Amino acid sequence: MRSFHFPGRSTVHALNAMVATSHPQAALAAIEVMRAGGTAADAAVAAAALLAVIEPQSTGIGGDCFALVQPKGEGKITAYNGSGRAPMAADVEWYLERKIHSVPLTSAHAVSVPGAIDAWHRILQDHGRLGLDRLLQPAIRAAEEGYVVAPRIAFDWKNQFEKLKNGTNTERYLLPHGKPAAAGDVIHQPELGQTLRAIAKEGPKAFYTGAIAEDIVETLRGIGGLHTLEDFANHRTEVTAPIGTVYKDHDVWQCPPNGPGITMLVMLNILSRFDLTKVAPLSVERMHLEAEAARIAYMLREQHIGDPAHMTTEVASILARDFADEYIGKISMERLLDLPNVAPPMNPDTVYITVVDRDRNVCSFINSVAHSFGSAIISNKTGVLLQNRAGGFRIQPGHPNCIGPGKRPLHTIIPALVTKAGRAQMSYGVMGGQYQPTGQTHVLTNMLDYGCDVQEAIDMARGLHYEGVYQLEDGIPADVVEGLERIGHKTTKLVAPLGGGQAIWIDWDKGTLTGGSDPRKDGCALGY
């Protein structure tokens, strides 16, 4: 239990239903849906749609979505891959012939077909009671009637001013009066509201065919893109089984590749070889072990993971306990492993939503436009900000994550679900692009190894070893930073904290729900 002598957040408790999101308005929208008889899936979509308007740096209908859903909180878990594909004309030779060796992050080539809308529709078909016509109404009202900018969103808006100033249509749509929105400003996006109205009325076909798709394709082709109307019309959500591992008698589940959740599972497999309970939660030893596990897992991910249709290493092999033995046996508490730094650019913005309803249906849900404000390309007439997820491709023939016709890129967003004896125990996620596998590992080990509640686990100071540097939040004690440097870590302080995070814990014996949300964003957990 936290000390009430100091500022902080308490856990949120409820009997019936609960949601945790990165914004209070989205949490309220989800609660209203469930009070009206909607399911966890209905509530998650309503919250995601509203966030697509009021948290535009992190998410939007021009982005992607992944989800894990477990009906009644027990039995079969279904994974939804709502990530989009590269245009069919995106052959690697086209880029090499033009001496393009990496995908420019604010170019049309960084835009893969947005998958979110089709994923929302499919999830609702399988697990919802309400339709997009009803669930998009809070988002439509926010776009047309206006919304008030929250503090963390204003912080990100200011930091991305130059990007928005130089983007395609972003100055017109997202820089009112020529300056970034500040906390307390009211923003209107009527064009986006009209686009949402069309989707609410006609469903996903309104987005992937017809006037909306035509405008998006025209915008992209006008700045050099290879996209066609067929690329949009042919998009479909992939429905699969999750992948998982076991940590401390709990089953931990992720969406399979091209999702990167396997990275987190490999980290857990590595850390399971060590007894974290013998070291303090904010100690040199714990932070070093977490960093080494991340460095190994991220390296293996970059070597082996991409669109599963083009991977040569089986997922089951990567999840085998002995897959990383070559490196685990060399981990030392006195020095760093000698590993290459192989990582794509950071993707710092995402929204994560976790919902459990009265019937204990569980939905772990994540939506993103990749980098902050995505590609900084907004369709000419629709108000749709487009993701830059294709910037995650390599232009490297033969690599499983090499760009290619109709391929899905290696992603960064990962919803998680933890079960015990087949029953849902916790639905949770951590935002922050490349930080997510490390963040999920950090939160889960905070709970299972150190006995933290969900809020304490989310609040605890974080770090990410990335591209050869250990990026540390201000909450890491100075003596720990010094100790990490003594054994060879290069460290730096972060300008902005690492991501956000939400979690809901289910206590089946008491019949209660416990939620936590992240103060690193404008997070909010609500229940009733």
Sequence and secondary structure as in RCSB ss.txt:
>XXXX:A:sequence
MRSFHFPGRSTVHALNAMVATSHPQAALAAIEVMRAGGTAADAAVAAAALLAVIEPQSTGIGGDCFALVQPKGEG
KITAYNGSGRAPMAADVEWYLERKIHSVPLTSAHAVSVPGAIDAWHRILQDHGRLGLDRLLQPAIRAAEEGYVVA
PRIAFDWKNQFEKLKNGTNTERYLLPHGKPAAAGDVIHQPELGQTLRAIAKEGPKAFYTGAIAEDIVETLRGIGG
LHTLEDFANHRTEVTAPIGTVYKDHDVWQCPPNGPGITMLVMLNILSRFDLTKVAPLSVERMHLEAEAARIAYML
REQHIGDPAHMTTEVASILARDFADEYIGKISMERLLDLPNVAPPMNPDTVYITVVDRDRNVCSFINSVAHSFGS
AIISNKTGVLLQNRAGGFRIQPGHPNCIGPGKRPLHTIIPALVTKAGRAQMSYGVMGGQYQPTGQTHVLTNMLDY
GCDVQEAIDMARGLHYEGVYQLEDGIPADVVEGLERIGHKTTKLVAPLGGGQAIWIDWDKGTLTGGSDPRKDGCA
LGY
>XXXX:A:secstr
   TTS     EEESS EEEESSHHHHHHHHHHHHTT  HHHHHHHHHHHHHHH TTT  TTSEEEEEEEGGGBS
  EEEEE     TT  HHHHHHTT  S  TTSGGG     HHHHHHHHHHHH SS HHHHTHHHHHHHHH EE  
HHHHHHHHHTHHHHHTSBSHHHHH GGGS   TT EE  HHHHHHHHHHHHHTTHHHHSHHHHHHHHHHHHHTT 
   HHHHHT   EEE  EEEEETTEEEEE  TTSSHHHHHHHHHHHTTS GGGS TTSHHHHHHHHHHHHHHHHH
HHHH S GGG SS HHHHHSTTTTHHHHTT  SSS               EEEEEE TT  EEEEEEE SSTTTT
SEE TTT  EE  GGGG B  TTSTTB  TT         EEEEETTEEEEEEEE SGGGHHHHHHHHHHHHHTT
   HHHHHHS  EEEETTEEEE TTS HHHHHHHHHTT  EEE SS    EEEEEEETTTTEEEEEE TTTT EE
EE 
